[in-house]
Protein backbone atom coordinates (compact mmCIF):
# COMPACT_ATOMS: atom_id res chain seq x y z
CA UNK A 1 0.00 0.00 0.00
CA UNK A 2 1.30 3.44 -0.89
CA UNK A 3 1.29 5.77 2.12
CA UNK A 4 0.81 9.51 1.66
CA UNK A 5 2.88 11.73 3.91
CA UNK A 6 2.23 15.25 5.25
CA UNK A 7 3.81 17.92 3.04
CA UNK A 8 6.70 18.97 5.38
CA UNK A 9 7.78 15.40 6.05
CA UNK A 10 7.37 14.37 2.44
CA UNK A 11 9.36 17.29 1.04
CA UNK A 12 12.10 16.63 3.56
CA UNK A 13 12.44 13.03 2.40
CA UNK A 14 12.33 13.99 -1.25
CA UNK A 15 14.88 16.77 -0.98
CA UNK A 16 17.17 14.55 1.06
CA UNK A 17 17.01 11.98 -1.72
CA UNK A 18 17.88 14.45 -4.45
CA UNK A 19 20.32 16.50 -2.44
CA UNK A 20 18.77 19.85 -3.30
CA UNK A 21 16.36 22.42 -1.96
CA UNK A 22 15.56 24.83 -4.77
CA UNK A 23 13.60 24.59 -7.97
CA UNK A 24 14.34 23.04 -10.32
CA UNK A 25 16.00 20.34 -8.26
CA UNK A 26 18.79 18.53 -10.07
CA UNK A 27 20.91 15.52 -9.19
CA UNK A 28 24.17 15.17 -11.14
CA UNK A 29 25.65 11.69 -11.54
CA UNK A 30 28.70 10.28 -13.26
CA UNK A 31 28.01 7.06 -15.17
CA UNK A 32 30.48 4.21 -15.43
CA UNK A 33 30.11 0.87 -17.18
CA UNK A 34 31.62 -2.36 -15.89
CA UNK A 35 32.09 -4.93 -18.69
CA UNK A 36 30.60 -8.39 -18.25
CA UNK A 37 32.74 -10.83 -16.32
CA UNK A 38 33.73 -14.33 -17.39
CA UNK A 39 33.59 -13.59 -21.12
CA UNK A 40 35.54 -16.02 -23.30
CA UNK A 41 37.16 -14.57 -26.45
CA UNK A 42 35.75 -15.96 -29.70
CA UNK A 43 38.53 -17.48 -31.80
CA UNK A 44 36.99 -16.49 -35.13
CA UNK A 45 36.47 -12.90 -33.96
CA UNK A 46 40.17 -11.99 -33.93
CA UNK A 47 40.30 -11.38 -37.67
CA UNK A 48 37.00 -9.46 -37.80
CA UNK A 49 37.31 -5.68 -37.87
CA UNK A 50 34.32 -3.76 -36.54
CA UNK A 51 33.38 -0.09 -36.17
CA UNK A 52 30.62 1.24 -33.91
CA UNK A 53 28.61 4.26 -35.08
CA UNK A 54 26.12 6.05 -32.84
CA UNK A 55 23.07 8.13 -33.69
CA UNK A 56 21.28 9.87 -30.83
CA UNK A 57 17.54 9.72 -31.51
CA UNK A 58 16.36 10.34 -27.95
CA UNK A 59 13.47 12.77 -27.57
CA UNK A 60 14.88 13.89 -24.20
CA UNK A 61 18.53 14.87 -24.34
CA UNK A 62 18.84 17.51 -21.62
CA UNK A 63 18.46 14.97 -18.79
CA UNK A 64 18.48 11.22 -18.24
CA UNK A 65 15.44 10.96 -16.00
CA UNK A 66 13.33 12.49 -13.31
CA UNK A 67 12.05 11.97 -9.79
CA UNK A 68 8.49 12.60 -8.72
CA UNK A 69 7.08 12.77 -5.20
CA UNK A 70 3.43 12.04 -4.48
CA UNK A 71 1.43 12.83 -1.36
CA UNK A 72 -2.19 13.57 -0.46
CA UNK A 73 -3.17 17.21 -0.96
CA UNK A 74 0.36 18.07 -2.03
CA UNK A 75 1.68 19.11 -5.43
CA UNK A 76 3.90 16.78 -7.41
CA UNK A 77 7.53 17.73 -6.85
CA UNK A 78 9.83 16.95 -9.77
CA UNK A 79 13.62 16.70 -9.86
CA UNK A 80 15.83 16.02 -12.86
CA UNK A 81 18.56 13.42 -13.11
CA UNK A 82 21.51 14.90 -14.99
CA UNK A 83 24.86 13.51 -16.11
CA UNK A 84 28.15 15.04 -17.20
CA UNK A 85 28.69 12.04 -19.47
CA UNK A 86 28.28 12.27 -23.22
CA UNK A 87 25.51 9.65 -23.34
CA UNK A 88 26.00 8.39 -26.94
CA UNK A 89 29.77 8.19 -26.34
CA UNK A 90 29.10 6.29 -23.09
CA UNK A 91 26.94 3.70 -24.88
CA UNK A 92 29.44 3.42 -27.75
CA UNK A 93 32.31 2.83 -25.34
CA UNK A 94 30.34 0.10 -23.55
CA UNK A 95 29.62 -1.72 -26.82
CA UNK A 96 33.26 -1.42 -27.91
CA UNK A 97 34.48 -2.82 -24.59
CA UNK A 98 32.22 -5.86 -24.97
CA UNK A 99 33.38 -6.38 -28.57
CA UNK A 100 37.04 -6.21 -27.52
CA UNK A 101 36.46 -8.66 -24.67
CA UNK A 102 35.15 -11.14 -27.22
CA UNK A 103 38.19 -10.69 -29.43
CA UNK A 104 36.88 -8.34 -32.13
CA UNK A 105 39.17 -5.72 -33.65
CA UNK A 106 37.35 -2.39 -33.20
CA UNK A 107 39.49 -0.52 -35.72
CA UNK A 108 36.90 -1.14 -38.43
CA UNK A 109 37.01 -2.51 -41.95
CA UNK A 110 34.64 -5.46 -42.25
CA UNK A 111 31.42 -4.37 -40.56
CA UNK A 112 29.78 -1.37 -38.94
CA UNK A 113 27.55 -1.72 -35.90
CA UNK A 114 25.02 1.09 -36.34
CA UNK A 115 23.30 2.02 -33.10
CA UNK A 116 20.32 4.37 -32.97
CA UNK A 117 19.76 5.30 -29.33
CA UNK A 118 16.03 5.71 -28.66
CA UNK A 119 15.79 5.86 -24.87
CA UNK A 120 18.25 6.23 -22.01
CA UNK A 121 16.43 7.19 -18.85
CA UNK A 122 15.87 6.43 -15.20
CA UNK A 123 12.82 7.51 -13.23
CA UNK A 124 12.06 7.47 -9.52
CA UNK A 125 8.59 7.72 -8.00
CA UNK A 126 8.60 8.53 -4.28
CA UNK A 127 5.48 7.65 -2.30
CA UNK A 128 6.86 7.30 1.22
CA UNK A 129 10.05 6.41 3.07
CA UNK A 130 9.29 2.76 2.32
CA UNK A 131 7.53 3.26 -1.00
CA UNK A 132 9.89 4.21 -3.80
CA UNK A 133 9.85 2.80 -7.32
CA UNK A 134 13.11 2.99 -9.27
CA UNK A 135 13.05 2.11 -12.96
CA UNK A 136 15.29 2.48 -15.96
CA UNK A 137 15.10 1.86 -19.71
CA UNK A 138 17.74 1.69 -22.41
CA UNK A 139 16.38 1.16 -25.92
CA UNK A 140 18.38 1.13 -29.13
CA UNK A 141 18.00 -0.07 -32.69
CA UNK A 142 21.09 -2.08 -33.64
CA UNK A 143 22.10 -3.05 -37.17
CA UNK A 144 25.16 -4.72 -38.67
CA UNK A 145 26.14 -3.29 -42.04
CA UNK A 146 28.71 -4.95 -44.28
CA UNK A 147 31.01 -3.33 -46.82
CA UNK A 148 28.91 -4.83 -49.64
CA UNK A 149 25.93 -2.80 -48.42
CA UNK A 150 23.98 -5.71 -46.94
CA UNK A 151 22.56 -5.61 -43.43
CA UNK A 152 22.21 -9.15 -42.05
CA UNK A 153 21.19 -8.06 -38.57
CA UNK A 154 18.61 -5.49 -37.45
CA UNK A 155 16.94 -5.60 -34.08
CA UNK A 156 15.60 -3.39 -31.29
CA UNK A 157 17.49 -4.04 -28.06
CA UNK A 158 15.85 -3.11 -24.75
CA UNK A 159 17.16 -3.23 -21.21
CA UNK A 160 14.60 -2.66 -18.44
CA UNK A 161 14.94 -2.35 -14.69
CA UNK A 162 12.22 -1.84 -12.10
CA UNK A 163 12.18 -2.39 -8.37
CA UNK A 164 10.99 -0.91 -5.11
CA UNK A 165 13.32 0.45 -2.45
CA UNK A 166 13.35 2.43 0.77
CA UNK A 167 14.43 6.05 0.64
CA UNK A 168 17.56 5.11 2.57
CA UNK A 169 18.70 2.61 -0.07
CA UNK A 170 17.44 4.18 -3.31
CA UNK A 171 20.12 5.51 -5.63
CA UNK A 172 19.05 7.89 -8.42
CA UNK A 173 21.36 6.39 -11.04
CA UNK A 174 20.69 2.76 -10.16
CA UNK A 175 17.88 2.41 -12.67
CA UNK A 176 19.90 3.54 -15.69
CA UNK A 177 23.01 1.52 -14.78
CA UNK A 178 21.02 -1.68 -14.31
CA UNK A 179 19.06 -1.05 -17.52
CA UNK A 180 22.34 -0.49 -19.38
CA UNK A 181 23.73 -3.77 -18.05
CA UNK A 182 20.64 -5.64 -19.23
CA UNK A 183 20.73 -4.03 -22.67
CA UNK A 184 24.37 -5.08 -23.14
CA UNK A 185 23.58 -8.59 -21.90
CA UNK A 186 20.65 -8.88 -24.31
CA UNK A 187 22.70 -7.69 -27.27
CA UNK A 188 25.77 -9.83 -26.70
CA UNK A 189 23.82 -12.96 -25.80
CA UNK A 190 22.13 -12.74 -29.22
CA UNK A 191 24.00 -15.26 -31.35
CA UNK A 192 22.52 -13.76 -34.51
CA UNK A 193 24.37 -10.52 -33.71
CA UNK A 194 27.67 -12.32 -33.11
CA UNK A 195 27.29 -14.43 -36.25
CA UNK A 196 26.49 -11.39 -38.38
CA UNK A 197 29.76 -9.81 -37.28
CA UNK A 198 31.91 -12.90 -37.73
CA UNK A 199 30.48 -13.67 -41.15
CA UNK A 200 31.27 -10.13 -42.30
CA UNK A 201 35.04 -10.54 -42.35
CA UNK A 202 36.58 -10.12 -45.78
N, C-alpha and C positions, 0 to 999 in steps of 0.2 A: 504494500500500500504506500502511495506517495503522500508524505506528510507536508502540509504547508506550514511555513514558519512566519512569525511576526516579522514585519519589515526590518526593524533594526537588527535583529538577530540574523535574518536571512542575508541582508546586505553585508554584514560583517563576515559571514562565512564565504560569500561569493567574492568579496574583495580580497580576502585572505588567500583564496585559491588563485586568483589572477595576479595578485601582487600589485594592485593599483588602487587608486581612490578617486580618480577624476575621469570625466568622460571626454572622448571615448577611451575605455580601458583597453590596454593592449598588453599582451604577454609575448615577449620575444624569446624564441628558442633557436638553438643551433642543432641542426640535424646531422646525424652521422649514421652510416650504414655499415653493418658488420656482415661480411660475406658468409655464406652458408659453410658450416663445418663438415668435415668428413667427405668432401667432394673428391672423387677419383678422376684424374685427367683422362680424357678420351684419346686413345692412341691415334686414331684417324683425324683428330682435330688439329694436330700440330702443323700440318701443311695447308690448313684452310685459313685464308686471310679475310678478316671481317672488319667492316666499319659500322659504327653506330651513328645514326643521324636522328636528331630530335626535332619535333615540331610541337610547340606549345599551343594547344587548342583549348585550354581551360577558359571557362567563362569568367572565373574569379581568379585574378592574378595578383591582386594587391594584398591578399592574406591567404593563409592556408587553413582557415577554420574560424569557428566562433564558439563562444560559451553563452548559454542563456540560463537565467535563474527564474524560477517560477514559484510564486507564493500566492495565497489567497488575498484578494484586495490589494495586491501590489503590482506595479508595472513590471514588465519583462525587462531585465537588465542584461545588456549584451556586451560582451568583450570580444576582441579580435585576437586570433592567434597569428602571430607574425614570425617570419624567419629571415635571417640575414643570408641564408643560402640562395644561390641561383637554382631554383627548383628543377628546370630541365637539365641543367648540368649535373645536379645531384643524382637524378634518375639515370642519366647517361653513364655516369661514373659507376653506379651500382651494377648496371648491365655489363659494362666492360670488365668489371672485377670478376663477375661470375663467368664470363666468357674466358678470361685468362686462366681462372682456376680450373677450367675444363680443358685447357690446352690450346685454345684458339689464339691465332695471331691477330691482334686488334689493329694492325697497321693497314688493313684494307687490301682490296685487290680482287677477291673472288665474289664476295657478297656484301650487301648493305642491309643492316637491320634498321628499318625505318620505323620509328616510334612516334605516334601521335598521342600526346598526353592529353587526356580528356578531363580527368578529375584527380585532384591531389589535395585532400582535405580531411580535417579532423574536427569533430564537433562534440561539445560537452553540454549536457542538459543537467542542471543542478536543481533538485527538488527539496533536498534536506541534507543534513550532515551524513545520513546513511543512504541517501537516495540520489546517486549521480550516475548518469549514463554516459559512457565514453565510447565514441565510435570513430571509425576512420575508413576512408575509401580511396584506393588508387585504381584508376581505370585508364587503360591505354590500348590503342590499336597498334598491333605489331605485325609487320610484314617483312619477309625476306625477299630482296630483289637481287637477281643475278645479273652478270655483265651482259648476258644475251637479251635482257629485257624482261625475262619471265619472272613471275612471282609465285613460287611454289607454296608459300605459307602466308596466310593472312588470318589473324584471329584477334578478338578483343580479350584482353587479359584484365581480370579484376581481382583485387585483393581487398577483402572486407574484414573489419574488426569491430566487435561490439560487446561491451560488458559493463556491468554495474560495479561501482566502487564507493567507498566512503570518502568524504572530503579530505580525510587525512592521508589517503593513499593514492588519490587520483592525480595523474600527471597530465598536463595539457597536451604534451606531444606524444603521449603513449599511443593514441589512436592511429596517428599517421605512420609512426615507426612500425607498429605491428601490421598495419595494412600494407606497407611497403614490403615487409618481409614475406607476406603471403603472396603478393603479386609476383615477386621474384621466384618464389617457390613454385607457383603455378606455371610460370613461363618456362623455367628450366627443367621442370619435370615433364614437360610436353615433348615426347619423343619426336613428334612431327616437326617441331621447331629445330631440334638438334639435327635431325636427318636432313632438313632443308639446307642447313648450313654446310654440313659435311659434303653433301652431294653437289655443292656449288663450286668446289675447288676445280681450278682449271688444270 
